[in-house]
Amino acid sequence: MAGRPGPSQRFERMAESRRDTSETYARALRHPRRRDILCMAVAGAKAVSPGGVSGRLDLPHNSLAYHFGVLVEGGVLRLRFARPQRGTVENFYKPVPEALAHPIVLELLEENGLGQQQR
């Protein structure tokens, strides 16, 4: 019979969605540099860019751009704006509010003393 899914089916879908989200965030934050980038994005009042954090993390711009891409794909960061910079475009990112509310991300932020700053 085709119709609305029952409560148990809806619950299973919600649980599956939560598992998928948890796995996505865990994968995105698996690398220590990506965790560092997220912490910098949360701690700072401004949007962050690969060029802006390259000096603090002592990594080349192309490596940072890769890590930013993984964080965007994982739903942890979102492109805020882009601006021309010396013949290229510099992208600036902010944390995704929904990601900051997730238990995996909250735990990481609290471990780094940033649990209350993201609110």
PyMOL commands that set and color helices and strands:
alter all, ss='L'
color gray80, all
select helices_A, chain A and resi 7-28+32-43+50-57+61-73+97-100+103-111
alter helices_A, ss='H'
color red, helices_A
select strands_A, chain A and resi 77-85+88-95
alter strands_A, ss='S'
color yellow, strands_A
deselect
rebuild
show_as cartoon
